[in-house]
């Protein structure tokens, strides 16, 4: 039996999040992450400065010139440490929509494989083509 198609709103949520990231717009990334269900509003309200620092780390990595170097994982430890601090606050725990979790699992697996292969990929061009015409 083939898998069910991905709901349009899930794809749209990813497009808006990626378009905001390409634009380097921290506020738009945060809002798109909440709208798509990646982040819960309670976590953002309670840990806004930490969430913004995490977004800044990701935006800085995406803004580097040239292909994205999946083999350079220096920033991952920083994100893990910051994310752990948020995760300790059980009052702000949030479960993303199941379709988002399934897509994220595929993206994470692809990123882990790329890291193992030390792949260098022009992520900005790929993402820009995917986000073409999507307002951030």
C-alpha positions in Angstrom: 0.0 0.0 0.0 1.5 3.4 -1.0 2.0 6.0 1.7 -0.7 8.7 2.1 0.2 11.9 0.3 1.7 14.7 2.4 -0.9 17.3 3.4 -0.5 20.5 1.5 -0.3 22.5 4.7 2.7 20.5 5.8 4.6 21.3 2.6 3.5 24.9 2.8 4.8 25.1 6.3 8.2 23.8 5.2 8.3 26.2 2.3 7.6 29.2 4.5 10.2 28.2 7.0 12.8 27.6 4.4 12.0 30.9 2.6 12.3 32.8 5.9 15.7 31.1 6.5 17.0 32.0 3.1 16.0 35.6 3.7 17.9 35.5 7.0 14.9 36.7 8.8 15.0 35.4 12.4 11.5 36.7 13.3 10.0 35.1 10.2 11.8 31.8 10.9 10.5 31.8 14.5 6.9 32.6 13.4 7.0 30.0 10.6 8.3 27.4 13.0 5.4 28.1 15.3 2.9 28.1 12.5 4.2 24.8 11.1 4.1 23.2 14.6 7.9 22.8 14.9 7.9 25.0 18.0 5.3 25.4 20.6 4.3 28.9 21.6 4.9 28.1 25.3 8.6 27.3 24.5 9.0 30.5 22.6 7.3 32.6 25.3 9.4 31.0 28.1 12.7 30.7 26.2 12.6 33.4 23.5 16.2 34.5 23.8 17.5 30.9 23.6 15.2 30.1 20.7 16.5 33.2 18.9 20.1 32.2 19.6 19.5 28.8 18.1 17.9 30.3 15.0 20.8 32.7 14.7 23.3 29.7 14.7 21.3 28.1 11.9 21.0 31.3 9.9 24.7 31.9 10.2 25.5 28.4 8.9 23.1 28.9 5.9 24.6 32.3 5.2 28.2 31.0 4.7 29.3 31.4 1.1 29.7 28.3 -1.0 28.3 24.9 -0.6 27.0 23.8 2.8 29.6 21.5 4.3 27.7 18.6 6.0 31.1 17.3 7.3 31.5 20.4 9.5 29.3 19.6 12.5 30.8 22.1 14.9 27.5 24.0 15.2 25.5 20.8 16.1 26.9 20.6 19.6 25.9 24.2 20.3 22.3 23.5 19.1 22.1 20.3 21.1 23.2 22.1 24.3 20.7 24.9 23.8 17.9 22.6 22.8 18.6 20.4 25.9 18.0 23.5 28.1 14.6 24.0 26.5 13.8 20.3 26.7 14.4 20.3 30.5 11.4 22.6 30.9 8.5 20.1 30.8 5.9 22.9 31.1 6.8 23.9 27.5 7.0 20.5 25.9 5.3 20.4 22.5 4.7 17.6 20.0 4.7 18.6 16.4 2.0 17.3 14.0 2.7 13.7 13.0 3.2 14.6 9.3 5.8 17.1 10.3 7.6 14.5 12.4 7.6 12.0 9.5 9.1 14.6 7.1 11.6 15.8 9.7 12.7 12.2 10.2 13.5 11.9 6.4 15.3 15.2 6.4 17.3 14.3 9.4 18.3 10.9 8.0 19.4 12.6 4.8 21.5 15.1 6.7 23.1 12.4 8.8 24.0 10.5 5.6 25.4 13.7 4.0 27.5 14.3 7.2 28.8 10.8 7.1 29.8 11.3 3.4 31.2 14.7 4.2 29.0 16.1 1.4 29.2 19.7 0.2 25.9 20.8 -1.3 24.7 24.1 -2.6 21.7 24.1 -0.3 20.8 27.7 -0.9 20.2 27.1 -4.7 18.2 24.0 -4.0 16.1 25.6 -1.3 15.6 28.8 -3.4 14.2 26.7 -6.3 11.8 24.9 -3.9 10.7 28.2 -2.3 10.4 30.2 -5.5 7.4 32.5 -5.2 6.7 31.8 -1.5 6.5 34.9 0.6 8.7 34.8 3.7 
